[in-house]
Amino acid sequence: MPNTNQLLLFLDVVQQGSFTKAAALHNMDNSSLSKQIKKLEADLGVQLLNRSTRSFSLTSAGEDILAQTHVLQDTLDQIQGIADSYQSEPKGMLRITTPIYFGQQYLQPIVSDFMKRYPDVQITLSLNDKKADIIADQYDIAFRIGKLAESNLIARKIADTHFLLVASKGFVEQHGMPETPQDLIKLPAIIYSNRDIRLDHLRINESPGSDLYHSWKMKGNFVVSDVRTIVAGVSDGLGYTLLDLSNLHYSMEELGLVTLLPDYHISRLDTAIYAIYPHRKQTKLVKEFIQSVQDYIGSPPMWEKNRLKKQ
């Protein structure tokens, strides 16, 4: 009889595409994981994986057994779901990683309410604009803003992004209101940049209503890796910037900002705010927290409703 835990380890190795990532998921070293897979193969009497120095592939037996292991995983998830439904409330440790601004502005009030409602929950919240390795760093949930990359992780969309070109009223008084993208790129910009991304390119339709797009490079002397500092710099008239509405903690009017090129469309295809978590981490605690985030942000998201407040 094959060992259930070993079968699930085999499933994780295939889904993660790496012994290293699968081992990190279970806080194991590679050699221990490899021994477990070899023990599974010995017990089954068949080879599941063809291994090389840097990669592996499934054997025919491995493909067939993998398919049944998926069925096993689904059954175990259903059993856990039944058990979870009888728990009065979520409990346990929750490790979360998030971009700094999103964590400060949106997650912190959710965390405060969540921990008051569920006093047996322990939360570690890591704020960093650089993307963490969810598996290696053993996070239960990661919040990501941008384009969803293909991976073996599970993602739930929290909200679509809504990018605007914004500047302060004083900046427009000094430089004039740009009428076209050509006018815009002559003006100084404030550019967001960190190790993972640099937002200094715009893809804008050639004229209002046009389906043809052109790429433009923003130019500026102020490059920042913190959203709050960018908003402050824009409010101080240092330049215009490309900003998602979720990064505005007050309405445009309260911040003294105006939208540039409002009749044009800025292409930011396939970008959104996501909650991402490992396949084996779909616990009641994870689901409850993500739902709390979804409920707090709302649909349409709160920043859409707050955009024109007090105007």
Buried (B, 14 or more C-beta within 10 A) or exposed (E): EBBEEBBBBBBBBBBBEBBBBBBBBBEBEEEEBBEBBBBBBEEBEBBBBEBEEEEBEBBEBBEEBBEEBEEBBEEEEEEEEEEBEEEEEBBEEBBBBBBBBBBBBBBBEBBEEBBEEBEEBEBEBBBEBEBBEBBEEBBBBBBBBBEBEEBBBBBBEBBBBBBBBBBBBEBBEEBEEBEEBEBBBEBBBBBBEBEEBEBBEBBBBEEEEEEEBEEBEBEBEBBBBBBBBBBBBBBEBBBBBBBBBBBBBBBBBEBBBBEBBEEBBBEBEEBBBBBBBBBBBBBBBBBBBBEBBBEBBEEEBBBBEBBEEEE
